[in-house]
Protein backbone atom coordinates (compact mmCIF):
# COMPACT_ATOMS: atom_id res chain seq x y z
CA UNK A 1 0.00 0.00 0.00
CA UNK A 2 1.38 3.37 -1.03
CA UNK A 3 0.89 6.25 1.44
CA UNK A 4 -1.17 9.27 0.37
CA UNK A 5 1.70 11.73 0.71
CA UNK A 6 3.76 9.70 -1.79
CA UNK A 7 0.90 9.71 -4.29
CA UNK A 8 0.50 13.48 -3.88
CA UNK A 9 4.20 14.05 -4.59
CA UNK A 10 3.99 11.69 -7.58
CA UNK A 11 1.03 13.67 -9.01
CA UNK A 12 2.98 16.92 -8.62
CA UNK A 13 6.04 15.46 -10.36
CA UNK A 14 3.91 14.08 -13.20
CA UNK A 15 2.22 17.43 -13.82
CA UNK A 16 5.58 19.27 -13.76
CA UNK A 17 7.15 16.81 -16.21
CA UNK A 18 4.19 16.98 -18.60
CA UNK A 19 4.22 20.79 -18.55
CA UNK A 20 7.93 20.68 -19.42
CA UNK A 21 7.21 18.19 -22.22
CA UNK A 22 4.56 20.52 -23.63
CA UNK A 23 6.98 23.44 -23.60
CA UNK A 24 9.87 21.50 -25.22
CA UNK A 25 7.96 19.58 -27.91
CA UNK A 26 8.66 21.95 -30.81
CA UNK A 27 12.31 22.71 -29.99
CA UNK A 28 13.65 19.46 -28.45
CA UNK A 29 11.56 16.39 -29.37
CA UNK A 30 13.84 13.86 -27.69
CA UNK A 31 13.85 15.80 -24.43
CA UNK A 32 10.07 16.04 -24.58
CA UNK A 33 9.82 12.26 -25.11
CA UNK A 34 12.06 11.67 -22.11
CA UNK A 35 9.85 13.85 -19.89
CA UNK A 36 6.77 11.89 -20.99
CA UNK A 37 8.55 8.60 -20.41
CA UNK A 38 9.55 9.65 -16.87
CA UNK A 39 6.02 10.84 -16.08
CA UNK A 40 4.52 7.54 -17.24
CA UNK A 41 7.05 5.54 -15.19
CA UNK A 42 6.26 7.56 -12.06
CA UNK A 43 2.55 7.00 -12.65
CA UNK A 44 3.00 3.25 -12.98
CA UNK A 45 5.34 2.96 -10.00
CA UNK A 46 3.06 4.85 -7.60
CA UNK A 47 -0.24 3.75 -9.18
CA UNK A 48 -1.28 7.30 -10.08
CA UNK A 49 -3.28 8.08 -13.20
CA UNK A 50 -2.15 10.74 -15.63
CA UNK A 51 -4.41 13.82 -15.69
CA UNK A 52 -7.08 13.51 -18.40
CA UNK A 53 -6.04 16.72 -20.14
CA UNK A 54 -2.57 15.26 -20.72
CA UNK A 55 -3.56 11.63 -21.26
CA UNK A 56 -5.05 12.32 -24.69
CA UNK A 57 -1.95 14.25 -25.77
CA UNK A 58 0.50 11.39 -25.29
CA UNK A 59 1.26 8.71 -27.88
CA UNK A 60 1.26 5.37 -26.08
CA UNK A 61 3.53 3.64 -28.58
CA UNK A 62 6.41 6.14 -28.94
CA UNK A 63 5.93 8.38 -25.84
CA UNK A 64 5.72 11.56 -27.93
CA UNK A 65 3.84 14.57 -26.58
CA UNK A 66 1.28 15.25 -29.31
CA UNK A 67 0.91 18.84 -30.42
CA UNK A 68 -1.36 19.45 -33.43
CA UNK A 69 0.51 20.88 -36.38
CA UNK A 70 3.91 19.97 -34.96
CA UNK A 71 4.00 16.18 -34.66
CA UNK A 72 0.40 15.03 -35.03
CA UNK A 73 -2.67 15.54 -37.18
CA UNK A 74 -6.18 15.92 -35.83
CA UNK A 75 -9.26 15.35 -37.92
CA UNK A 76 -12.98 14.90 -37.44
CA UNK A 77 -14.73 11.90 -38.94
CA UNK A 78 -18.44 12.80 -39.00
CA UNK A 79 -19.50 9.38 -40.31
CA UNK A 80 -18.02 7.63 -37.27
CA UNK A 81 -18.64 10.60 -34.96
CA UNK A 82 -15.08 10.63 -33.66
CA UNK A 83 -11.92 12.71 -33.49
CA UNK A 84 -8.79 11.02 -34.85
CA UNK A 85 -5.35 11.97 -33.50
CA UNK A 86 -2.52 10.54 -35.65
CA UNK A 87 1.09 10.60 -34.48
CA UNK A 88 3.39 11.62 -37.34
CA UNK A 89 6.43 9.98 -35.75
CA UNK A 90 5.11 6.41 -35.41
CA UNK A 91 1.82 6.54 -37.35
CA UNK A 92 -0.42 5.34 -34.55
CA UNK A 93 -4.01 6.59 -34.57
CA UNK A 94 -6.25 7.13 -31.57
CA UNK A 95 -9.96 7.68 -31.91
CA UNK A 96 -12.10 9.53 -29.41
CA UNK A 97 -15.88 9.64 -29.81
CA UNK A 98 -17.75 12.87 -29.48
CA UNK A 99 -21.30 13.15 -28.21
CA UNK A 100 -24.37 13.73 -30.31
CA UNK A 101 -25.87 17.18 -30.25
CA UNK A 102 -29.35 17.31 -28.77
CA UNK A 103 -31.91 19.28 -30.73
Beta strands, then each sheet from edge to edge (+ up, - down):
strand 1: 72-77
strand 2: 82-87
strand 3: 93-97
sheet 1: 1+ 2- 3+
end
